Amino acid sequence: MTTNGSMAVIRTALRRGHLPCNELAPGTALRHFVYKSRGNVQYTMPSFEPYYHGLVARRRLVSLYHTLHASIHTRNAHLKVQHCLSHDSISLAWETPVFELYCVAGPNATREALAHGANKIIKWIRREEERVFIIGGAVF
């Protein structure tokens, strides 16, 4: 890997880290998202920065994602889309046979802005799927 330059590419990617949400979906109200590819059994998400500084803010975000996940995966629930409002955010859980998407926007965002941002993320992932996920890798 060193001789063909792969290690340098990996080191650069690790130093750079995840892109922030506003670079992946510019012009949207989204602050963060988690996208799970069901076919690849992998997930992706942007950087926590600039909206989720520190451990407490990140734990609140993960707790919100846990609540959204539980709401659409409850045994008796047959929801495919869940929309939640709180005093500090607006969030969306969207489940299809191909993916699961959980996304969060600021408290002043509209439902339409949240849906627009979610659609923009879906389009970006479809366009960049081979770069975002490991496709056709070895199975152990």
N, C-alpha and C positions, 0 to 999 in steps of 0.2 A: 504494500500500500504506500510505502514511503517512496519507492522508485517511480510509481506512476502519478504521484502528486495527490493522492486521495487523502493522506493524513493532513496535508496543509489545508485542504478544503474543509475537512472535519473540524480542525482547530479553529478556523475562521468562523464557521457556523456556530460553534460553541461559545466563542467570545462574543459574537453578535447577539445571540439569544433569540427569543421569540420576538416577532414584530408586534408593536402595539396595535390594538384594534382599529384605531383611526387611520393606520397605514394600509390595513387589509381591506377595509370598507370605508374609504374616505367619503365624507359628507353625510354619514349616518349618525344617528343618536346613540348607537351601541357603545357601551363601555367595555363589555367583555362577553365572551361566548365559549361554550364547549360544544364541539361537534364530534359525534361518535359515528364512525362508518361501521355499519352492521356487517357488511360483506367482508371487510378487512379486519374486523374486530380490533380497531384502533381508534384513538381519538386525537383531536388536535385542539389547541386553544392559543390565543394570543398572549402577550405579556400581561402581567397584572398592572404594570405601569401605564399611564400615570394616575389612574383612579384608585387603585387599591394598594396603598402604601402600608406596610407593616403587617404583622401577624394577625392582629385583631380584625382588620378590614378584610383580609384574605379569608379568615375563618368564617366571617359573616357571609361572604360570597359563596364559599363552598357549602355552607349551611343552607343558603337559599337554593343552590343547585340540588342539594339533597332533598329539600322539600318539593321542588318541582319534579324531580325524578320519581319520588314516592307518589306524587299525585297522579301521574299518568301510568304508573305501574302497579297501582293498587289492584288487588285481586278482582274486585267487583267493578272497577272503573273501566270504561271503554273509551276514554278520552284520547284524542289524537293531538289536540292542541289545548294548552292550558295557559291562560293569561292571568298574571297576578299583579296587583298594585300594593305598594306599601308607601310609607312616608318618605323613604329614601331611595326608592327605585321602582321601575316597572320591568316586569320580566315575562318571558315566554318559554314554554316547553313545547316542542313540536316533534312528534314521532311519526315516522313512515316506515315501510318495510326496508328502505335503503339506509336511512340515517335517523339519528336523534339529534336535535339541536336544542340547546339551552342558551338563552341570551338575556342580557341585562342592559337596560338603558337608565338614564337619569330620571329623577322623579317628575320632571316637567315634560318628558317626551310623551308623544301621543301613541295610541295603539297603531295607527297607520305608519308612524315613523319607525316603530319597533318592527313591524311586519316588513317594511321596506328594507331595513337593515338586515333582517334575517334572510330575506331573498337575495340580497347582495352577497352575503356570506356563502349561501348555497351555490350561487353562480361562480364565485371565486374558487370554492373547493372543487367543483366539477371541472373547472378550467385547469386547476393546478393539482389534481388528484394524484398524479404520478410523482409529483415533488413532495406532496404533503404526507402521503402514506407509503409504506413499504408494500409494494404490489408484486405478487409472484415470487415472494421470498421462500426460502427453504422452510420446510416444516420439520420440527424435531419431535 
